[in-house]
Amino acid sequence: MLRTVLLLLTACIISSCSSLPETNFSIAELASPIYPISQLLPKDKNTISLSVLRKKTKVSGILLHHTKGLSAEDYITKSANSGWLVHYIVDKKGKIYGVEDPGTSLIKAAPKTDTSMIHISWEGDKEDILKRPLQKKSLLYTIAKTSQEFGIPVTNFDVGSRSGIFTHSQAKKKFGGFLNGSDCGNENVLKALLEELKGSYFSEMEWKDRYGEWVLRKEKPFVGQNGEVKEPSYDKGRSITPTPKAELESIEKTADGLLPEEKRLKYNYRGAITADCVVLHFTAINDYDGTLRVLEKRNLAATFLADKDGKIYQLLDSPLHMAAAATGTNRNCFQIEIVGKDTEMLLANPAQTTAVSKLVYELCQKYQIPLNNERIESLKGVFSHTQAKKKWGGSIFLDAQDFDPGEPYMKKVIETLGGTYYSEKDWYDRNGEEWILLFTDFQP
């Protein structure tokens, strides 16, 4: 029976070759059966339990993955055991495995794109498939066949449309929903494939609206009317607006009760916050003045900056002015930057930690902010920038191992103040898919 199915598949492949996208290789050389992907699945798993039905008309794109050095069988096993799968995988020998009807099978591999995508993976790591002609040809065939069947454009220009052929890496940067930011699919491999398929490949800075709303942001330089790079301009802060009076006890002030002028930040007014939460950051820069320069150059803003000597300065004219420091929280939260290069450096500075804790406590008391970090989506509590990034992204750096300012530091501050600290596994709905960074052991 299996032999009959394979022969029928082979005949189907050969008969459809004439309508495939024009390529630089002979399609006839690639006519070969597609073996059931169930041959690679663990005995207790099947494609039915790992997929749901969808309409074929929903399919508009291809997402390219690779196994990162795992064997095809190990990759499929790990995927299935974590609730994931791909529609096709091409092993090192060029053997193609696939699900029976990819168009009607919605498979989980990249949340926020799964509804529209056919997921195709190749066995190997980095660019090594380019050294294996047979595997490369089989992958080209699988992509070309899928593109023709579903009318998918042979280009990677607009991942936001979910229409085209993209690496999983590009989808991660646009939509999130990933375990970590490691390479997946490989841009150089996709470039070689699209060129051989006579499609259009675009490098990252050519992707549509790359400076727009991406989960992993690219910061657009400030330019003048003629496109020349220029320094940003500001409407608030140091040497621009009158020096304000300090409103909080925990921050530094002059003998006249004013904010120290030289410690203020130049910034642009973005509105007022609702004052419902506090977000802690570390600067990754080892000094106060260097931090100010970076914030101003990037047109970013924090509400407060804690120096290494334990002194905390208010950067903005009012603590209720909106900062620009953590996507998803800026409209609601006070943003506290802490001078330090890593979590260990912060924990080794008791004077600074005590000062930060005092400020957090004063803000929580004054604005009735809960002293816990359980539900960041509520925007009520005390959170790390890492927690905000994992929930909403919007940073130029995203990784599962991110520490900003580090959960041990968050635990120390919250528990010192008598609050309740929740480790990551206990964050509300942490296993859900409404997070930019997923909480899972594996992802294809």
C-alpha positions in Angstrom: 0.0 0.0 0.0 2.8 2.4 0.9 4.5 1.7 -2.4 1.3 2.5 -4.3 1.0 5.8 -2.4 4.6 6.7 -3.1 4.3 5.9 -6.8 1.1 8.1 -7.0 3.0 10.9 -5.3 5.9 10.5 -7.7 3.5 10.7 -10.7 1.8 13.7 -9.2 5.2 15.5 -8.7 6.3 14.8 -12.3 2.9 15.9 -13.7 3.1 19.2 -11.9 6.6 20.1 -12.8 5.7 22.2 -15.8 3.7 24.6 -13.7 6.4 25.2 -11.1 8.2 28.5 -10.8 11.0 28.8 -13.4 14.3 27.6 -11.9 18.0 27.1 -12.7 17.8 23.4 -12.2 16.0 20.5 -13.8 12.8 19.6 -12.0 12.9 16.2 -13.5 16.0 15.4 -11.5 14.2 16.1 -8.3 11.1 14.0 -8.9 11.0 11.8 -5.8 8.4 10.6 -3.3 7.6 12.5 -0.1 7.6 10.1 2.8 5.2 10.4 5.7 6.6 12.5 8.4 5.0 10.0 10.8 8.0 7.8 10.2 10.1 10.2 12.2 7.5 10.8 15.0 7.7 9.0 18.4 5.3 6.1 18.7 3.0 7.9 21.0 2.6 10.9 18.7 0.7 11.4 15.4 0.1 14.2 13.0 -3.6 14.4 13.8 -2.9 15.3 17.5 -0.3 17.8 16.5 -2.4 19.8 14.0 -5.8 21.3 13.5 -7.8 21.8 10.3 -7.6 25.1 8.4 -8.8 26.2 5.0 -6.3 25.9 2.2 -7.1 29.4 1.1 -5.5 30.7 4.4 -2.0 29.6 3.2 0.0 32.5 1.9 3.6 31.9 3.0 6.5 29.6 3.7 8.6 29.7 6.8 12.0 28.2 6.6 13.6 26.5 9.6 16.6 24.3 10.2 17.5 21.7 12.8 20.6 23.5 14.3 22.7 20.3 14.1 20.1 17.9 15.3 19.3 14.8 13.2 15.9 15.0 11.4 14.5 12.3 13.7 15.7 14.0 16.9 14.4 17.3 15.7 10.9 16.0 14.9 10.9 14.0 18.2 11.8 17.1 20.3 9.3 19.2 18.3 6.5 16.7 18.8 7.2 16.2 22.5 6.9 20.0 23.0 3.6 20.2 20.9 5.3 21.5 17.7 5.8 20.1 14.2 6.7 21.2 10.7 4.9 20.4 7.4 8.1 19.2 5.6 11.6 18.3 6.6 14.5 17.5 4.2 17.2 15.3 5.6 20.9 15.5 4.8 20.6 12.8 2.1 17.8 14.8 0.4 15.0 12.6 1.6 11.8 14.6 2.0 9.3 13.9 4.8 5.9 15.6 4.9 2.4 15.7 6.3 -0.4 14.3 4.1 -2.2 17.5 3.3 -0.1 20.6 4.4 -2.7 23.1 3.1 -5.4 21.9 5.5 -3.1 21.2 8.4 -2.4 24.1 10.8 0.7 23.2 12.7 2.3 25.0 15.6 5.8 26.1 14.9 5.9 29.9 15.0 3.0 31.5 16.9 1.4 34.6 15.2 2.2 33.1 11.7 1.1 29.5 11.9 -2.4 30.2 10.4 -0.8 31.4 7.1 2.4 29.3 6.9 3.7 26.1 5.5 6.7 25.2 7.7 9.7 23.7 5.9 12.8 22.6 7.7 16.2 21.3 6.6 18.5 19.1 8.6 21.8 20.7 9.4 23.3 23.9 10.9 24.4 27.3 9.7 25.0 27.2 5.9 26.1 23.6 5.6 23.2 22.7 3.3 24.9 24.8 0.6 27.7 22.1 0.6 25.2 19.3 0.1 23.8 19.5 -3.5 21.3 16.7 -3.2 19.7 18.1 0.0 19.7 21.6 -1.5 17.9 20.4 -4.6 15.3 18.6 -2.5 14.7 21.7 -0.4 14.5 23.8 -3.6 11.9 21.4 -5.0 9.9 21.4 -1.8 9.8 25.2 -1.7 9.0 25.5 -5.4 6.3 22.9 -5.3 4.7 24.6 -2.3 5.0 28.0 -3.8 3.3 26.9 -7.0 0.5 25.0 -5.2 -0.5 27.9 -3.0 0.5 30.9 -5.2 3.1 32.1 -2.8 5.4 34.9 -4.0 9.0 34.0 -4.3 10.3 36.9 -2.2 11.0 37.7 1.4 10.2 41.5 1.2 7.1 41.8 3.4 6.9 39.4 6.3 4.2 41.6 7.8 1.8 40.5 5.0 2.7 36.8 5.8 2.8 36.4 2.0 6.2 35.2 0.7 9.1 32.9 1.7 10.8 33.9 4.9 13.2 32.5 7.5 11.9 31.8 10.9 14.4 34.4 12.1 12.7 37.1 10.1 9.3 36.1 11.5 10.7 36.2 15.1 11.9 39.7 14.6 8.6 40.9 13.3 6.1 39.0 15.4 7.9 37.4 18.4 6.5 34.1 19.7 9.9 32.4 20.0 12.1 30.5 22.5 15.2 32.5 21.8 16.7 34.8 19.2 19.1 32.3 17.6 19.3 32.0 13.9 16.6 29.8 12.3 16.4 29.1 8.6 19.6 31.1 7.8 19.4 34.2 5.7 22.3 33.2 3.5 20.6 29.9 2.7 17.4 31.6 1.9 19.3 34.1 -0.4 20.8 31.2 -2.3 17.4 29.5 -2.6 15.5 32.5 -3.8 18.2 33.4 -6.3 18.1 29.9 -7.8 14.3 30.1 -7.9 14.7 33.4 -9.7 12.8 35.2 -7.0 13.7 38.4 -5.1 15.8 38.3 -2.0 16.0 41.4 0.3 18.6 41.9 3.1 17.4 42.9 6.5 17.7 46.6 6.0 15.7 46.3 2.8 12.8 44.5 4.5 9.5 46.4 4.3 9.2 49.0 7.1 12.2 47.6 9.0 12.3 50.8 11.2 8.6 50.3 12.0 6.7 48.3 14.6 8.8 45.2 14.9 9.2 43.1 18.1 13.0 43.3 17.6 13.4 46.9 16.8 15.9 48.8 14.6 16.5 52.3 15.7 16.2 54.8 12.9 18.9 57.5 13.0 17.8 61.1 13.2 17.9 62.8 9.7 17.4 66.2 8.3 15.3 67.2 5.3 18.0 66.1 2.9 18.5 62.8 4.6 21.7 63.8 6.5 22.2 62.3 9.9 21.8 64.9 12.7 21.7 65.1 16.4 18.2 64.9 18.0 16.4 68.0 19.3 14.6 68.2 22.7 11.9 70.3 24.3 12.4 69.4 28.0 15.1 69.0 30.5 18.6 70.2 31.3 19.3 73.8 30.1 15.9 73.9 28.3 13.2 74.2 30.9 13.4 75.8 34.4 14.9 73.5 37.1 11.9 71.8 38.9 11.4 71.2 42.6 11.9 67.7 43.8 8.6 66.1 44.8 9.9 62.9 46.3 12.0 62.2 49.5 14.1 59.4 48.0 15.8 61.5 45.3 18.7 63.9 45.4 17.9 67.6 45.7 19.8 70.9 46.2 19.6 73.0 49.3 16.7 74.9 47.7 14.8 71.6 47.1 15.5 71.6 43.4 16.6 68.8 41.1 20.4 69.0 40.5 20.6 70.7 37.1 23.7 68.9 35.8 22.0 65.5 36.5 18.9 66.2 34.5 18.2 64.6 31.1 17.4 66.4 27.8 14.2 64.7 26.4 11.0 65.2 24.5 7.7 65.4 26.3 5.5 62.4 25.4 2.6 62.9 27.8 1.8 61.8 31.4 1.7 58.4 32.9 -1.1 56.7 34.9 1.4 55.8 37.7 0.3 52.2 38.2 3.6 50.3 38.1 7.4 50.5 38.4 9.9 49.0 36.0 13.6 48.4 37.0 16.4 48.4 34.4 20.2 48.2 34.5 22.2 50.6 32.3 24.8 48.1 31.0 27.0 51.3 31.2 29.4 51.8 34.1 28.8 55.5 34.8 26.1 58.1 35.2 27.2 60.6 32.6 27.8 58.0 30.0 24.2 56.8 30.6 22.9 60.3 30.1 24.7 60.6 26.8 23.4 57.3 25.5 19.8 58.1 26.5 20.0 61.5 24.8 21.6 60.2 21.6 19.0 57.5 21.2 16.1 59.9 22.3 15.2 57.6 25.1 14.3 58.5 28.7 14.0 57.0 32.1 12.2 58.6 35.1 15.1 58.1 37.6 18.7 57.1 37.4 20.4 55.4 40.4 24.2 56.1 40.5 26.7 53.7 41.9 27.2 55.8 45.1 23.6 55.2 46.1 22.3 58.6 45.0 19.2 58.6 42.9 18.4 61.5 40.5 15.1 62.4 38.8 15.8 62.8 35.1 12.5 64.2 34.0 10.9 67.5 34.9 8.1 65.6 36.6 8.0 62.0 37.8 4.7 61.7 36.0 6.2 62.6 32.6 6.2 59.6 30.3 9.6 57.9 29.9 10.7 56.0 26.8 12.4 52.9 28.1 10.2 49.7 28.1 7.7 49.0 25.3 4.3 48.1 26.7 4.8 49.9 30.0 5.8 53.5 29.2 2.3 54.9 29.5 1.7 53.4 32.9 5.0 53.0 34.7 7.9 54.8 36.4 11.1 53.7 34.8 14.2 53.4 37.1 17.6 52.9 35.5 20.3 51.6 37.8 24.0 52.2 36.8 25.7 48.8 36.5 27.1 46.4 33.9 25.4 43.3 35.1 23.3 41.7 37.9 26.3 40.7 39.9 27.5 44.3 40.0 24.2 45.5 41.2 23.9 42.9 43.9 27.4 43.7 45.1 26.4 47.4 45.8 24.3 47.4 49.0 24.1 51.3 49.2 22.7 51.5 45.7 20.3 48.6 46.3 19.0 50.2 49.5 18.5 53.5 47.7 16.6 51.9 44.9 14.4 49.9 47.4 13.6 53.2 49.2 12.5 54.8 46.0 10.4 51.8 44.9 8.7 51.8 48.4 8.0 55.5 48.3 6.4 55.2 44.8 4.4 52.2 45.8 3.1 53.9 48.9 2.3 57.2 47.2 0.6 55.7 44.1 -0.8 52.5 45.7 1.2 50.2 43.5 1.2 46.5 44.5 4.6 45.2 45.7 4.6 42.1 43.5 5.6 41.1 40.0 3.0 38.4 39.2 0.9 39.9 36.4 2.7 42.3 34.1 -0.2 42.4 31.7 -2.2 44.2 34.4 0.4 47.0 34.5 0.1 47.0 38.3 3.2 46.0 40.2 7.0 46.1 40.3 8.6 44.5 37.3 12.0 44.0 35.6 12.6 45.3 32.1 13.3 41.7 31.1 9.7 40.7 32.1 8.4 43.6 30.0 10.5 42.5 27.0 9.4 38.9 27.3 5.8 40.1 27.3 5.9 42.8 24.6 9.3 43.0 23.0 10.0 46.3 21.4 13.7 46.2 22.2 16.9 46.2 20.1 18.0 43.1 22.0 15.8 40.1 22.9 17.0 36.8 24.3 15.7 34.2 26.7 18.8 34.6 28.8 18.3 38.4 29.1 18.9 39.9 32.6 17.7 43.5 33.0 18.3 44.1 35.9 18.2 40.4 36.7 15.6 38.3 38.6 17.8 37.8 41.6 18.0 41.6 42.0 14.2 41.9 41.6 13.7 39.2 44.2 16.0 41.1 46.6 14.3 44.4 46.2 10.7 43.1 46.3 11.2 40.8 49.3 13.3 43.5 51.2 10.2 45.7 51.0 7.9 42.9 52.3 6.4 42.2 48.9 5.8 38.9 47.1 8.3 37.9 44.4 7.2 35.5 41.7 9.8 33.5 39.7 9.3 33.3 35.9 7.5 30.0 36.0 4.9 31.5 38.3 4.3 34.7 36.3 0.6 34.8 35.2 -0.1 32.7 32.1 3.6 32.2 31.5 3.0 29.1 29.4 0.6 31.0 27.2 1.3 32.2 23.6 0.6 35.8 24.3 4.3 36.4 25.1 7.0 37.5 22.7 9.5 35.1 24.3 8.0 31.7 25.0 8.5 29.6 28.1 9.3 26.2 26.5 12.2 23.8 26.3 12.2 23.5 22.5 10.9 25.1 19.3 11.5 24.1 15.7 
